Amino acid sequence: MSDIFKQFSLKGKVAIVTGASKGIGQTIAYTLGKAGAKVIVSSRKQPAVDNVAEKMIGEGIKALSIACNMGSIAEIQILVEKTIQYYGKIDIIVNNAAANPVYGAVEDTEEWAFDKIMDVNVKGPFELCRRALPYMKKNGGSIINISSIGGITPEPAIGIYSVSKAALISLTKVMAKEWAHKNIRANVICPGLIQTKFSEALWSNEKVVKKMLSGLPLARVGQPSDIAGLALYLASDASAYTTGSIHMADGGYCI
C-alpha cells in the first residue's frame, strides 16, 4: 500500500510553473515543491516571483525565480536556458499563465486584445514546450496545461478567452499523441470558477455567483487548492498511464 504514496513523490524532478506569482499557479508551485520537486517560479514580474520563491525556500522547498512574459518568445527561450543552466534538465511544465484583458461581446474584441490572448494562452505554452522538448525527451516528462471550462462551454463576456482555452485543449491532445513515443505525457486541467485575483471580476459579482451556484452541484466557488492536487497527480508517476486527458475541476458545472 505504501508504494502508491511513493508514486506521488517528485523528488529529483525539475518543474517549471508559469503564472506562479499568485492564485492557481502559486498554489501548484508550492504543492509540487512540497512533493519534492525543484520548482522554477515564473511570471511576468521579477519582484513578484522573487517574493514567492523566497517564501517557498523559507519552508524548505527548492525554488528558483525566473521572470518570463509568456507573450515573448525571447523571454521563453531565456526561461528554458536558465532552467537548464541551474538544474540541467526539465521534467515537468505547468502552463498556467493566461491573459484576458477584455470583457464583453465577442464582436467588440479589438485586434490587440485578440493577439494578446492568443499569444499568451496558446502560442506561449506551445513555444515553451517546443523549446523544452530536447531536454524533456532525455528522461521523459509531464506537461500540464491549465485550460478552463470556457474551453469546453464558451462563457459569456470572455469569448476569445474561451476560444484560446479550447485551442489549448486541442494543443494538449496533439502533444500527447505526437510526443508519447518520447515518453512525454500531456494533459489538461479545466478549472471552473476559482477564487483568484485573475477571476475576481466574476466571483466578486454577487449576481454572477448567485446564478452560477444555483445550478452547481457542489454549490461553492473553487479554491486554488482544488486544482493543485490534480496537478500533482498529473505531474507524478501516479498518472503514468494518463495522457491526452481532459480533467474537469468545476464543481460539476459541466454535467
C-alpha positions, 0 to 999 in steps of 0.5 A: 500500500505504501508504494502508491504514496511513493508514486506521488513523490517528485523528488529529483524532478525539475518543474517549471510553473508559469503564472506562479506569482499568485492564485492557481499557479502559486498554489501548484508551485508550492504543492509540487515543491512540497512533493519534492520537486525543484520548482522554477517560479515564473511570471511576468514580474521579477519582484513578484516571483522573487517574493514567492520563491523566497517564501517557498525556500523559507519552508524548505522547498527548492525554488528558483525565480525566473521572470518570463512574459509568456507573450515573448518568445525571447523571454521563453527561450531565456526561461528554458536556458536558465532552467537548464543552466541551474538544474540541467534538465526539465521534467515537468511544465505547468502552463498556467499563465493566461491573459484576458484583458477584455470583457464583453461581446465577442464582436467588440474584441479589438485586434490587440486584445485578440493577439494578446490572448492568443499569444499568451494562452496558446502560442506561449505554452506551445513555444515553451514546450517546443523549446523544452522538448530536447531536454524533456525527451532525455528522461521523459516528462509531464506537461500540464496545461491549465485550460478552463471550462470556457474551453469546453462551454464558451462563457459569456463576456470572455469569448476569445478567452474561451476560444484560446482555452479550447485551442489549448485543449486541442494543443494538449491532445496533439502533444500527447499523441505526437510526443508519447513515443518520447515518453512525454505525457500531456494533459489538461486541467479545466478549472471552473470558477476559482477564487483568484485575483485573475477571476475576481471580476466574476466571483466578486459579482454577487449576481454572477455567483448567485446564478452560477451556484444555483445550478452547481452541484457542489454549490461553492466557488473553487479554491486554488487548492482544488486544482493543485492536487490534480496537478500533482497527480498529473505531474507524478508517476501516479498518472503514468498511464494518463495522457491526452486527458481532459480533467474537469475541476468545476464543481460539476458545472459541466454535467 
